Amino acid sequence: MKGQKLIATLAVSAVLFAGCGLKSHEAVIKVDNKVITQGQFDEAFDKQANNSMFAKMGINIKENPNGFMYLMIKERVVNELIIKTLLDEELAKRDIKVTKNDVDEAVKDIIDKVGSKEQLNVILKQNGISASQFRKELEEEVKMKKLALQLGKSDVSDAEAESFYKANIDKFKYPEKVRASHILISANPVEIEEIIKSDSANKDLTPDEIKAKVNEEINARKVKADKLYNEVKSDIDNFAKYAKENSDDTTTAVKGGDLGFFAKEEMVPEFSKAAFSQRPNTVSPVVKSQYGYHIILVTDRMEAGQEPFEKAKFDIKNYLTNQKQLKLLDDLVESLKKNAKIEYVNSDYDPKNIQSKLQKEVKQQTENLKQETDKTQK
């Protein structure tokens, strides 16, 4: 398998491999004169496994070292560790370094894209990423960009960008959109029930009593939403202030509730119906959705149309530049792997052996499925 996808995610996942607290100094893989230890692998594996969708579903992948998902993650981590080691050697050979100012500039660029420092902090918090971890990830990304610049040209001409635009013209068409801000008073019954149950004072409540408390809380939140609506509709100019102080949608609250432009299908039906039926600079009555109660301020409308090339050119150039840089890095990785001496000190980490186990696991699962199907049909 080519290394392109691994390179594309390397900058984001590089923090998994930087400064690991080693659990064991035992070598499992040697790459040229560099050693990858058991501790480094364990640290990287744990972070990928813990961040997987299966972990979020409460499934412990590590319980079965011969399981399909365990082996898939194991193979991915081994490849990423090898690539990271090879690239680190190449960066040192080329004397590529990243300064604090380089990282500061990268942070500033991202702040400009997301809208504000506060919005960036909200995004990081929602994804469980600390500020120091984020800076480490950016440092690795800047290193990769500097390396790509040394490998060859990645500039994109206006003609190339326009050619891409014409070849992908449908991607630049957009439906009717509105721009709106909202205040959310969350009222999810499941979440409210969990909060009630987690309170030790409620441990002896019957299911009916818990349900009554849930309904009571939902009604209280509806009252709060109605009260806010009455205040906001006569003070629209201060909608952003009300959103910052009251909205449970923390992602948009820091921006005064601003959702930007969106199409009908991008929001839940109840929300879209209200927003698209409003005139700009009007506030909707309270709207109920699966998330709770919304107060919606429509600020602008946009008819369906097509983004002109001049407006799209900057983003197209950035995209094509990134693609060229990824290709340069991918080709470098393939060359480095081809010429490197890679020794699997512990054969359990040899991709060939991992693949062999994977194939056996797939075959076993297929047989089990067939047996279950046969039982059902009898």
LINHU-V280111 format. One record per backbone hydrogen bond with DSSP energy under -0.5 kcal/mol. NH is the residue of the N-H (numbers start at 1). CO is the residue of the C=O. Records with the same first field share a line. If there is no record, write none. Layout:
NH = CO + CO
This chain:
7 = 3
8 = 4
9 = 5
10 = 6 + 7
11 = 7
13 = 9
14 = 10
16 = 13
17 = 14
18 = 14 + 15
19 = 17
22 = 20
28 = 36
29 = 36
30 = 343
31 = 34
32 = 30 + 341
34 = 31
36 = 29
37 = 35
38 = 26
39 = 24
41 = 37
42 = 38
43 = 39
44 = 40
45 = 41
46 = 42
47 = 43
48 = 44
49 = 45
50 = 46
51 = 47
52 = 49
56 = 52
57 = 53
58 = 55
59 = 54
60 = 58
61 = 59
63 = 60
64 = 61
67 = 64
71 = 67
72 = 68
73 = 69
74 = 70
75 = 71
76 = 72
77 = 73
78 = 74
79 = 75
80 = 76
81 = 77
82 = 78
83 = 79
84 = 80
85 = 81
86 = 82
87 = 83
88 = 84
89 = 85
90 = 86
91 = 87
92 = 88
93 = 89
94 = 90
95 = 92
96 = 91
97 = 95
103 = 99
104 = 100
105 = 101
106 = 102
107 = 103
108 = 104
109 = 105
110 = 106
111 = 107
112 = 108
113 = 109
114 = 110
115 = 111
120 = 116
121 = 117
122 = 118
123 = 119
124 = 120
125 = 121
126 = 122
127 = 123
128 = 125
129 = 124
130 = 128
134 = 130
135 = 131
136 = 132
137 = 133
138 = 134
139 = 135
140 = 136
141 = 137
142 = 138
143 = 139
144 = 140
145 = 141
146 = 142
147 = 143
148 = 144
149 = 145
150 = 146 + 147
151 = 147
152 = 148
161 = 157
162 = 158
163 = 159
164 = 160
165 = 161
166 = 162
167 = 163
168 = 164
169 = 166
171 = 168
172 = 169
173 = 170
174 = 305
177 = 302
178 = 262
179 = 300
180 = 260
181 = 297
182 = 257
183 = 295
185 = 183 + 293
186 = 184
187 = 291
189 = 187
192 = 188
193 = 189
194 = 190
195 = 191
196 = 192
197 = 193
198 = 194
199 = 195 + 196
200 = 198
202 = 199
203 = 200
205 = 202
210 = 206
211 = 207
212 = 208
213 = 209
214 = 210
215 = 211
216 = 212
217 = 213
218 = 214
219 = 215
220 = 216
221 = 217
222 = 218
223 = 219
224 = 220
225 = 221
226 = 222
227 = 223
228 = 224
229 = 225
230 = 226
231 = 227
232 = 228
233 = 229
235 = 232
238 = 235
239 = 236
242 = 238
243 = 239
244 = 240
245 = 241
246 = 242
247 = 243
248 = 184
250 = 248
252 = 249
253 = 249
254 = 250
255 = 252
256 = 253
257 = 252
258 = 252 + 255
259 = 180
262 = 178
264 = 176
266 = 263
267 = 264
271 = 268
272 = 268
273 = 269
274 = 270
275 = 271
276 = 272
277 = 273 + 274
278 = 275
281 = 298
282 = 279 + 298
284 = 296
287 = 294
289 = 292
292 = 289
293 = 185
294 = 287
295 = 183
296 = 294
297 = 181
298 = 282 + 296
299 = 179
300 = 179
302 = 177
305 = 174
307 = 172
311 = 308
312 = 308
313 = 309
316 = 312
317 = 313
318 = 314
319 = 315
320 = 316
321 = 317
322 = 318
323 = 319
324 = 320
325 = 321
326 = 322
327 = 323
328 = 324
329 = 325
330 = 326
331 = 327
332 = 328
333 = 329
334 = 330
335 = 331
336 = 332
337 = 333
338 = 334
339 = 335
340 = 336
342 = 340
343 = 30 + 341
345 = 343
346 = 28
347 = 345
349 = 346
350 = 347
351 = 349
353 = 350
354 = 350
355 = 351
356 = 352
357 = 353
358 = 354
359 = 355
360 = 356
361 = 357
362 = 358
363 = 359
364 = 360
365 = 361
366 = 362
367 = 363
368 = 364
369 = 365
370 = 366
371 = 367
372 = 368
373 = 369
374 = 370
375 = 371
376 = 372
377 = 373
378 = 374
